[in-house]
Amino acid sequence: MLKLNKFCLFLFVGIISITFSCTNKTTKEENTDTIESNSETSEQKYNWTDCQNCGMPTNDFPHWQVMLKANSENLAFCAPRCMMIHLADSSNNAANSIEKMDVTDYYTTQKIDGKAAFYVTGSDKTSPMGKDFVPFSTKEEATSFMQEHNGKKIYSFEEITQEVIVLELK
């Protein structure tokens, strides 16, 4: 009986190891392909680094990436959520010195102006960080997405305050 239990445990661990190693390999290959195709079509090349807010590698999430230039410094984020949290932190003064903000449009996966974007909250689509502000280049696309994915509200960038961030991300 003891040998059977050890064998079952060994088999279970082996299956789990194979499953996760295959999943990670596939995910990394897909992400690399996406990054390369985005780089070819993007007007501006970015040096993506770990997220300024949470430390996650932004290259792992090309469909959610955000690049912010504030205080003459480029800051990368893994998702709009992390950027919004960073901007809400008054100690870094980034919100008052935004020079450029590029977010990734959910439908097209192209970089768009984050200040002109429309953000949907409360939908059934989540970023790597969970609940998020899903960006779109037009209000029509945001409205369509909100209806399709049970979104709660559409915000312009100017409407997203510290109170909104706390309310929408809790």
N, C-alpha and C positions, 0 to 999 in steps of 0.2 A: 504494500500500500504506500509506503514512504517513497519507493522508487517511482511509482506512478504519479504521486504528487509532484516530485522533483521534475519528472519528465514534462508534466502539464505546465508547470511554472516556466521551465526552459522554453517550451514551445510558445507560450504566451508572450514571453519577453522577446523572443526571436521575431514573431509576427509583428509586434508593436515596433520594434527597431526597424524592420524592413519597411513598414508602412510609413513611418515618419521620415526615414532617409529618402525614400522615393518621392514623397510629397514635397520635401524641402528642395530636392534637386529640380523637380518640375517647376516649382514656384520661382526659383532663382532664374532658371532658363527663360521662363515667360517674362519675368520682370526685366531681364537684360534685353530681350528682344524689344520690349516696349520702350525702354529707355533709348535704345539705338534709333528706333523709328521716330520717337519724339524729338530726338536731337537733330535728326536730319531735316525735319520740317519746321523746327522752331527757329525764329529769327535770332534769338539770343541764346548763347550757350551758357549754362550755369555750372558752377562747381558745387554740386550737391554734397552736403555733409550731414552729420547727425542733426536731428531736430534740436533747435535752440531751446525748446521748452521741455521736452521729455527725454531726449537723448536717443530716440529710435533712429535707425539709419533711413534717411529719406529716400534713398535709391530703391529700397524695398517696396515703396508705395508710390510709383510714378503717377498714378491716377488721382492722387490726393495732394501732391507736392505743392508747397507754397514758398515763394521767394520774396523776401521783404528787404528793401534797402532803406535803412534808417540810420541817422547819425553817421552817414557815409560808410556804413558797414552792411555787407550782405548777410542776411540771416535766413537760414533754411528751416522749414518746418515740415513735418510729416503729414500734416492735415490742417485745414482751416481752423479747427478747434484749438490746436496748439498755438497758432498765430494769434487768435483772438484772446486767449488767456494771457499770452505774453504782452499784448498791447494793453490789456486791462491792468497790468501791473505798473503802477505809476512810478515805481522806483527806477525803472530803466529808461524812462522818458522817450521810448520809441514811438508811442502814439502821436506825440507832438512833432516828430521830425521825420515822418514818412516821405521818402523821395520817390519810391516806386514800390508797387505791390503786384506781384503776379500770382494768381491762383489758377488752379486747373479746372476748366469747365467740365462738369460731370458728363455731359453727353459727347462733346467733341474731343475731350482730353487735351485740348490746346490750352496754352497759357493765355489768360485774359487779365485785363486790368481789375485788380481786386477792389479798388475804390468804386468802380462803375458796375460791379457784379451785383447780382441778386442772390440771396442766400435763403435756402429752404431749411426749416428745422422740423424736428418731430417726425421724420419719415421713417419708413421701414428699411432704409439703406443707411448703413453705418460705415464710418471710416475705420482705419486701424485703431483709433482711440475710442471708438464707440459712437455715441450720439455726436452729431456734428452739424456744422453749417455747410450745406451742400451748395456749391457755387454754380451759377449760370450766367451767360453773357446777356441774356434778354429776360425780361419779365414774363414773356409768353412761354419760354422754355421752362422757367421756374414754376409757373402756374400749371403747365402740363405735367411736370414731374410731381408737383404737390398732389394733384388729383390722382395720378397713377400709383403713387407710393405713400398714400395716406399722410402727407405732410401736414404740419400744423400751421405754419406761418411763413410768409416771405418777408425778408428784411433787406433793406439797402444797407450798404456798409455804414453809412452815417447813423442808422437807427440802432446799430449794435453797441449797446452800452455795457458797462460792467454788470448792471442789474439784469440785462437781457441774457448775458453769458451765464450768469448763475442760474437764472430761471430755466433756460433752454438745455443746459448741460447736466442738470442734476438728475 
